């Protein structure tokens, strides 16, 4: 069957695309293709010519594609008019489906590149090349791990310097050496810990997230791009799988005083598994490219990827040092694109050492011109022998910066309270990414290239950068100040009367003066709002604060009752407003409108014990002895006030005024709505008497039990409705007239809820229609379209009778010119 489908596709493509040239093969695939048999499989990237029927970008709401956080981050590098572009649009689903139907398995949709990755045989590649919308097919780059790279060593004796007593605000334990070398403690002393920054950690999985150093880590999202699941814990039970991610994550964001503190321990984290330990070729480019798209959509600020242990052994890839130009590999292009979207991308430079001393030994994506490549030094500040070198093939100095990558203290991947050491640029990378997060924390408006410049231009070798040490060892304390001194922050907002209760400060909504506002957290204070409702707390140190406000009795808070604020240096945090809505009331009277004039005249008393409902709250009140009712403490919204009708009573007000049986009240702050009146007329239903034989009837009331036996126990026939022809029913319809036969004369009285309005659909020609619970003059029947009725209304009483009034219980014949509506009310 599969072969038959392939054959049909081949015939179809041959017939519709004879003039189309087959899609070209990429540089890597063109070589491998010659060696493949028809059923040999490869992981390929299928590029499309376009994205199908693309909508005008101006018609697309950016928040439907990416998060608000991502939009805000992109605004650092883009204008509002191009915060999204065509690369953000999804791939045409028809293209994806066509590929899915003709490959072994689709792996990832890479919208930035308008491509999908998939497992495909050579035969399937040939078919895909002939799809008219396919532009190119290329191999996905795959690399393998070199034996012995970056393995965790259990700590036996502390060989690094513990945190000196009294000089730092935190106890780093023996991790002090790695963070002190790059001057992180000085920045922590300022209260800058990475708060408010989202960091993406990409690695081979994170087996032991229950380690004590992660107990306070805020992990907001995770995804496994290898096995396509949410959890980043590898399925393979071997404890070696997913260990590397535990080590690197603890290096950047672990927090266990006295043991290990990472540079950005108060950042939020998203975790992506992009490498497969279970494979001989753990690194596959499409996994990382899919992960960075995902991270962007969430709103990540910084990414840390430790791909520093890869080697380019055949047959896994044909990339060479010459391809390390930042523009060739998929992963490098994806990394650069992420930087163009406002993400600071930090990557390990690699562990291939100096090589032949002539060519670079970099691993992608560290060759990207917008990627911050981290090389490794020892605790003494000397470059490690394994740290990869530049330049890129297009002449860029690499690595960019250096951090400790030898004997770095890390969390154990097997013992939840244990620790070890590890070496490699995989660990200088998270230290460097942590510095990037601190810079963004202190200066959240900085774009990625500014973050890179702050890191490079304050490093130890900035005056004479080279391709061994790059710009030198990081200096975090200087980097956060590179674009100016850090001013003290301020928190401000406004308290206002939220007239419409929408939780927003709209034009014209008055301020509330003299309201008391409270500050707690890193500092404690209180203040009163001024005549414009404004409050502010200034000269605040960086830290976490909570803002709250008093609420007066009888008022409702329409905004957040309090705000948790992460105050950063150089940022005036404003707009923490408190909206207040004064609760209102709705009141009125239900009365006996005995003369049916829709006015409460002298002598027309209120009706006690009458239920009045308020929707959508669903609350109900009962009128008092004089017919009055009140709904108190009503908040913002639109409310519908109606009464519950009693048998044989008919509402006279508000129907005539509103055309409906309720009042609509739009509550604004402090509104007291009174004077609602419900008039009701009592009319006793005496029923009707029918003779034996066929009768044309209808239901005058709303019922629950529509069985013939319940309504007409003296009839043993079905009921028949007319809709161009007659149709029998075994239950009585609610809104239609019908014929029913009685064996003898009978008196009929049907209890139930009154029907005082009805909308009836009529079709061209003759129709039979029902009536209401009270008589209605035919001149009051609304015709849509106008003048549609061609005949009188005929009632059947042992013959047809022309009727000027539609009376309860009866059905009526009427002829209309065309399909339309009759409204009875």
N, C-alpha and C positions, 0 to 999 in steps of 0.2 A: 504493500500500500504506500509506504514511504517513497519507494522508487517511482511508483506511478505518479505521485504528487510532484515529484521532482521533474519527471518527464513532461507533465502538463505545463509546469512553470517554464521549462525550457522552450516548449513549443510556443507558449504565449509570448515570451520575451522575444523569440525569433520573429514573431509576426508583427509585433508593435514597435520594435526597436531595432529594426534592421540597420537603420542609418546611424544608430548610436555606437560609439566606440566603447569597448569594455573599460570599466574603471581601471585606473592605473594601480600598479602595485608599488608600495613604498620601498625605501632603500633596504630595509631588513628583510621584508617578505620576498622581494624579488630574488634574493639569494636563496632563501630557504625553500621557496616555491619549486625551484629546479630539482631539489633533493627529495621532495615529498611524493609519496604514492597517493593514489586517489582517496584512500581512506585514512591517511595520516592526519592527525589533528594538530591545530596550533591555536594559540590565543591571538586573535586579531582585533584590530580597531577599524571599524567600518565608518568612514567619513561620508556625510551626505552633502549634496550640492546646495541645499537650502533647507529651511525649516517648514516647508509646506505653505499653507495659507496663513501667513503671519499677519496678525492684527497690527493696526497702527499703534505704536508704542505709547502715544499720547492717550489712548483709550484704555490703557492697562494701569490698574492701581498697583504700584510697586509692592505694597504690603500683601498683595495676593500671591506674590512670588517669593519674597524674602521677609524676614522679621523686621519689626520697627527698629530693633537694635542694629541690625545689619544696615538698614537705611541710614540711620544716624551715623554709623561708622563710615559708610561710603561718602557721606557729605563732607568728610575731611579732605577728600581727593576729587570729588565730583560736584557738579552743580545739580540743583534740584531737577533741571530739565533732562539730565541724562543719568540719574541715579541708577536706572536700569537701562540695559541695551538689549540688542537682539540675542546676544550670547546668554542672557538670563532666561530667555523664553524656552519652554520645553520643546523637545524634539517631536516632530510630527508623529503621532501615535501610529498612523498607517505605515510609516517607514519602519518603526520599531517592530510592528507586528509582522511586516513582510520579512524582516530579517529573522525574527524569532521562529517563523514558520520554516526557515531553511538553514538553521544552524543546529548544532548539538545543544547549545545552551547560551542564552544571553547573560552576560555578567553585570555590566554597568551601563547606564545611560549618562553620557558625559555632555551635558547641554552646552557647556562653555565651548566645546570643540565641535558641536553638532555631529556627534559620533556615538556609536555604541561599541562596547567590547564584547566578544563572544568566543566560545569554542567552536571551531569550524573545521571540517575536513577540506582537503584540496578540492574535491568535487563540489562541495558547497561554496567554496571561495569562487570557483568558476561561475556558478550560478549567480552569486551575489554581484559579481563584476558586471553582469548584464542587466541588473536592475537600473532603470533609467535615472533614479535619483541618487545612486551611489557615485561618489566622486573618487574615492581612493580607499584602498585597503592596505593596512600596514600591520606588522607584527607588534604586539605589546612587548615592551622591553622587560626582560626577566634576568635577575642576577642571583647568584648564590652566595652563601655565607662562607667565609674562610674559617676553617677549623681553629678553635682556640680564641677567636676574637671576643673580647669584652666579657669574659666570664666572671661572675660574682665570686669573690673570695670571702670566706667567713673570717670575721675579725677575731684574732686571738689576743693580741696585745695592741693597745692604742699606739699608733705610730704617727698621729697627727696632734696638733696643738689644741688643747681644750680652750673653751672661751675664758678669757681672763676675767677675774672677779672685779665687778665695779665699773668696768669700762663700757659695757654694752647693756642695753635694756632687756636683752633676752639671753637665755642660757643655751648656746649652740652646741654644747658638748664638744666632741672632737670634729664635728662638721664645721667648726669655726674656721679651720684652715682654708677650706675651699671657698667660703663666702667672704672671709676677711681679705683674701688675696685680691678680690675684685671690689672691695670696699662696700659691701652690702650692709654690714652692721651700722655704719654711719647713717645710712638712709633709713634703716629700720628705727633708729633712734629718733628720727623725725616723724615717726608714725606712718610711714609709707610701707605697706606690706603687700601691695597688689590689689587692694580693695577696689571693687567696681570694674575690674578687668576680667575678661573671659579668655582663658588660655586653652588652646587645643593641643593635646598630647597624642601624637601618632606613633604607634609602636606595634610590637608583635603580640599584644594582648597584655592583660593586667590581672594575673592569676590571683593575687592576694590583696584585694582591696580592703580586707579586714585588718590589715596591718595597723598597729597602733599609731603610726605616723600619719595615717590617713583619717583618723577618727574625727577630725574637725574639718576635713576638706569638703568643700561644696562642689560635688560633682553633679552638674545639671543635665547632662546628656551623655549617652554612650552608644556606640554602634560598631558591630563587627562587619567589616567590608570584605572579609575573606569568606566567612561562612554565612553571610547575609542574615544576621540575627541582631538582636539588641544588645545582649550581654557581651562584654569584651573579654570575658574569661574563656580561654580556648576549651573546646570540647575534649581535646586529648588529655587524658589524666596524668600524663608524664609531667612532673613538677618543673621540668626544664622549660616546658612550653609556656610562654606568657610571663616568664621571669624577667626578661629584659625591660618590659614596660613598667613593672613594679620598681625596678632599680632607677630608671630615668624619671618616673613620676615623683618618686620620693626626693630626688635630687633638686627638682624645681619647686615642689610645693609641699613636701613633707613637713610635719610639725610635731615634734616630741621634744619638749625642753629637756636639756641635759643629754640628749642623744643626737638629734638631727633637726635642723630647721632650714628649709629651702628659702631662696630669695623671695618667692611670690606665694607665701603660704596662705594668704587671705584672698587670693584670686579665686574665681570660679573656674571650673574645669569641664571640658568636654573631652571624652576619650574615644579614640578610634583605633580599632585593630586593622592594620593595613598590611601586616606581614604574616606569613604562614610558616611557623616553625616545623610543621609536619611535612613540608615540601623540601625537595632538594634545591628548589629555587624560590626562597621565601619572599623575594621582593618582586612584585609585579606592578608596573606603573599605574595601571588602571585603577587598582585599589586606592592608591594615594590620591589620584586625580578625583575619584568619586568622593573621597573623604574631605578634601579641601572644599569641594562644592557644598557639601553638607555643612561644614563648619562655617562657611560664609553665610549660608542662609540663616543660621542660628544667630550670628552676630559676633563671632570670635574676633578678638583683637590681636592676639599673638598665637603663633603656632610653633611647636617644638617637635622636630623630627630628627631622630637619631639613625640615619641611614649611612653611618660611617664605616660599616664593615663589609661593604660590597666589593666584589671583584668581577672583572669582565671576562671570566674564562668562557671559552667556547664550550658547548654550542648554545649557551643561554642568551647571548646577545652578540651583536657585531659592533656595538658602539665602541669607540676608541677615544683616547685622549683628545683627538682632533674634534670630536663631536661635543666636547664640553665647552660649548660657546654660549650656553644659556638659551638657545633658540631651537635646538634640535630635538632633544628628548621630550616626550609628553610631560613627564613629571616636572621638568624645569620650566616648560611653558605654562603649566598649571600654577606653579609657584609664583612666577612673575605676574601672572594675571591676578592671583590673589592679592599680591602687593599693590597692584593697580586699583584694587577694590578697597584698599585701606587696611589690609592685614599685614602686620609685621611678621614675616616668615623667617624663622631661624632654623638652620639645618647644620648638622655636623659636617665638617669638611671631608672626613674620611680617614681611614686608618692605613692607607697604602704607603705612608712614608714619603721620602723624597724621590723615590723611583730612580730613574737614570740621571737625575739632576738637570735634565733638559726639558722634559715634557711634564705637564701637570699630572697629578695623581688623584684628581678630584672625583667625587661621586655625585651624580645628579641627585637633587637639584641645587647643590651648593654652587654650581657654575652660573646660576641665574644672576643677572646683573642687579636685580632687586632683592635677592635673597641674602640674608646675613649668615655667612658661613663661619662656623666656630671651629678653630683649631685648638690643640691641647698643649698645655704646659705642665710641668711638674710643680710640686708645692714650693720649690725654690724659684719658680718663674722661668725655667729653662724649657725650650720647646722639646716635646717628647719625640722620640725617633720615629714613631708610627704616624704622627700627624701629617695628613696629606698637604700637598703644596700646590700653588698655582704657577704661572697665571692661567686663566682660562685661554682657550685657543684664540679668542678674539682680543686678548691682551689685558683683561681686567686683573687687578691685584686680588689674589685670594690666598689664604683665608682673609676674612674681614677683621675678625678680632680673635682673641685668645682667652681661655679660662682653664682652670685646673681640670686635667683629664687623666691624671695618674693617681691611683690610690684614693679615689673619691669615695667618701662615705655614703652608703646607700642602705635602704631598707632591705631586709632579707625577703626573698621571694618564697620562702618555705616556712619561716618561723614568724608568727605575727608580732613577736616582741624582739626579734633578733635583727642584727645589722651586719653588714659586710662592707667590703671595698670593691671597687671596680675601676677599670682603666679603659680609656678610649675616648675618641671625640664624641661618642654617644653621651658622655657625661659633661664634657665642656659645653655641649649644646644646650641641655636644660638649664645649666647655670647661666648661660648667656641669654636664653629665652626668658629666664626669670628676671634678669636685668632689664630686658626690653619691657616686660610687664610693669616693673617699677617705674620706668620712664613714662609709660602711658598712664600709670596711676597718678603720678605727680603732674603730668602735662597731658591730659586726655584729648586735647585738640591736635596733638602732633600727628602728622601723616607718617606712614612707614619709612619713607626716605629720610625724614627728619629724625626719626628714632635711630635709624642706621647711622646718620651723621653724628648724632649725639654720642653714640657708642664708639664709633671709629675715631672721631676727632678729639676725644678726651682719653683715648687709650695710650699706653706707655710708649708706643712706637709711632705715634701720629705724625711726628716731624719727618720721619723717613720710612714710610711703609715699604714692606717687601713681600715676596711670595713665600717666605718661610714663616714669618710671624705676623703677617698682615699689618694692621695698625697697632698691634700690641695687645697687652693684657688690659682688660676692662677696668675702668674706674667709675663705679656706679655713682658715687657721691658727686663727681664732677659732671657726669652725663646727665643727671636729672636737672642740673642747673645750666646746661649748655645754652639753652635758649632764654636765659634770664633767671634772676632770683625768684624764689618761690614766695609770693606774698601770702599774708594770712587771709583766711577765708571769711565769708559772711553767709548767714542764712536769713532769708526774708520771705514774707508772704503777706497775705491780706485776709481779713475776715469780712464776710459780706452777707447780705440778706439775699439768699438765692430764691428770687421771686418765683421762678418757674420750676424750681426743684430739680434741675437737670444736672447738678453737680459741677457746673461750669460757671465761671465768672463772665456773664454776658454784659453787653453794653447797657448802661442804665440801671444796673442792679446796685442798690445803695450800700455804702460801707457800714460796718458796725463799729462804733467807737467805744473804747474803754473795755474791750474784751481782754481777758487775761490769757497770755500764751506762756507755756512752760517749755523749758529746755532741760534735757537731762542727757546723761551719757558721759562723753569725755569731759563735759563741763556742765554745771548746773546754774540756771538763771531763770528769771521770769520777767515779763514786760507787759505793757498794755498797748493795745492798738491806738493809733492816733486818729485824728478827725477823718482821715481818708481810709481808715480801717487797716492801715499798714503797720506791720511789726517787723523788727529786724534784730538780729544778734550779730554783732561784728567782733573783730579781733579774736576769732576762734582758731584754735590750733587744729591741725588735721586730726581726724578721728571719727568715731561713730556717734551720732547724736539722735535723740528722739524729740520730736516737736509735738506737743498736744495743746488743746485749748479747752477752756471751760465751756460748758453748754448750759444755757438757761433752761429752767423748767418750762415746758410747753413748746419747746423748739426741737427740731430734728436736724441732725448733722447729715448733710447731703454729700459731702466729700469724705475723704479718709478721716477717721477720727484722730489719727496720729500719723506721723511720718518718721520712718527710720532713714536717716540721712548719712551717707558716707561722704564726709567733707574732705575734699582734696585741696592741696595747696594750689593757689592760682585760679581757683574756680569759685565765683560767687554763685551759690546755689539759691535760686529764687523760685517763686511760683508755688510755694507750699501754702496753698490757700485753704481756708476753712469756710465752707458754705453752710449757712443755717437757714432753715425753713420753719416759719412759725406755723404750728398746727392750726387748722381751721375746723369749721363745723358746717353741717348741712342739716336744715330743719324745715318743717312744714306741717301740714294738717291733712287728714283724710276726712271727708265729710259726705253727708247724704245729700246728693244733688237731686232732691225730690221733684223739682220742676224741669230738670234736664236743660237748664240754661247755661251750664258750665261756669256758674258764679255761685259763691257761697252767700246766699241771701240770709236775711234775718230769719231765725227760726230753723235754719238748716244746720242741724247739729253735727258735731264731729263723731266719727265712728271709732269706738274703743276696740282694743284687742285686734287691731288690723295689722297684719304683717307688712313691713316695708323692707325692701332689700337694697343693698348697695353692692354693685359689681364694679370692678373685678375682685373686690376684697372678699365677697361672699358673706359679709356680715348681714345680720337681720335684726331689726328692732320692732317692738310692738307699740302701737299707739296707746297713749294714756286715756284717761277717762273722758277727755274732751277731744280726742282724736289727734293729738299732737305727737310728733316724733322728732328725734334728734340723733344724728351721727356726730360724735365728738372726736377730737384728736385726729383729724383727717390730714394725711400728708399729701405730697405732690402727686399729680396724675389726673387722668380723666376718669370720672366716675359716672355710673348710670344708676339712677334711683328709680325704682319701680315698686309697685304694690302687688301683693298676691291676691288674686280675685277669689271671691266666694261664690258659691252656687247661686244662680239667679240674680247676681249683681253684674252690672255692666258699667265700664268706666266711661265717664263723659269728659274728664280732664285728666291728663294733658293731651289726649289724642287729637282733639280738634286743632290744637295749637302746634303740635309737633309732628303729627302723622305717625307717631309711635307711642307706645304706652310707658315711656319713661322720660326722665329729665337727664340731660347730659350736663355735667358740671366739670369745668376745668379748674382745678384748685390751684390757686397761687398763694404765696406765703401770707398767712394771716387772714385769709378770706373767710368770712362767716356768711354763708349763703342761707337765707331764711325765706319764708313765704312760698315754698313749694306747696301746691295744692293738688290733691287727688280727689276728683269728684266722682261719685258712683251713684248709679240709679238702680233701684230694685225692681225687677220684673219677674213675676212668678211664671215658671214654665209649667203649663198644664198638659203638655204633650198633644198628641193627635189621635184620632180614631180612624182606622182604615177598614174598608170592606174586604170581603173575600175576593181573591183573584190577584192579578198583577198590579203592583203599585210602583210609581216612580218616586223614590225617596233619596234622602241624603242624611248624613250625620250632623246634628246641630252642635255637638260638643266634642272636645278632645277626650279620647278614651285610651285605656290601656288594653282592655280585652276587646278585641274586634271579632270574636267568633259570632257566627250567626245565631247559635244557640243562646248565647248570653244576651244578644240584643233583640232578637226576634224569635222567642221560643215557640210561637204558634206558626212559624213558617218551616216547611221542610224542603225548601228549594235552595239552590245556589243563588248568588246574586250575579247579575249581568251588567257589565259596563259597556259603554259604546265608544269606540275609537275608530270610526270609519265602518266598523262592523262590530257585532256583539262578541264579548268574551266572558266566559263564566269564571267566577272566583268563589273560593270556599271560605273567605273571610271578607268582612265589610270594609271597603276603602274609606280612608279618612276624608280625602279632599275631592271626592268625585260623587256624582249622582249615579244611581244604579236602579235596575228593575229587580223586584223580589215578589214572590207569589205567596199569598196567605190562603190557608184552607178555610178560614172563617174570619169574621170581623174581629178586630183586636184594637185595644187601647195601648198606645205606645208612649212611654215616658223614659227618656234616656238621660241618666245623671252623668255629670262630668264637668270638666273645665270649659268655660264659655269660649266660643269662637266668635270674635267680633271683627276680624279681618281675614281676608283670604285673597290670594293671587292665583288666578286660574289660567292655564294655558289652553287656548282654543285653536282648532285647526279649520282650514277653509271648509265651509259647508256646515252641516248640522252637528251640534254638540249637545250633550246633556251635562248640566252643571249643578252643583250643590248650592246650599244656602248657609246662613249663619245662625247663631243662637238667638238673634233678634231680627225682626223684620227690617228689610232694607228696600227703599224705593228704587226702582230700576233706573230712574233718572240720576241717582247718585253713583251708579256703577261707572267707573273710569274705563274707557276703551283705549287700548293701544294696539294699532294706530287709531286715531280718532275716527268716529263714524264708521266703525268696522261692522257693527251689528246691522243685519239686513231685515230681521224679523222681530215680531213681538217675542216675549218670553212666555212659553206655554207650560202650564201645570197640568198634570193628568189626574182627573177625578171622575172616573167612569167616562172619560172622554177628555179631549184637550180643551183647556180654558186659557184665554189670554189673560196674563197677570201683570199688573202694574207694580206689584210688591212681591219680593221674594220672601216667603215665610219659612220659619224653621221647619225642619224635618222633610221638606219636599225637594224634589228635583225638578229641573226645568230644561225644556228644549230651547235652543236659540241657534240661529243661523248667522254666520259671519262671512265677510267678503274674502278674507285672507287670514293666514295664520297670525295669531296675535295673543293679547293678554287682556283679561278682564280683572279689575281690582274691585273687590267688595270691601267697603269699610264704612 
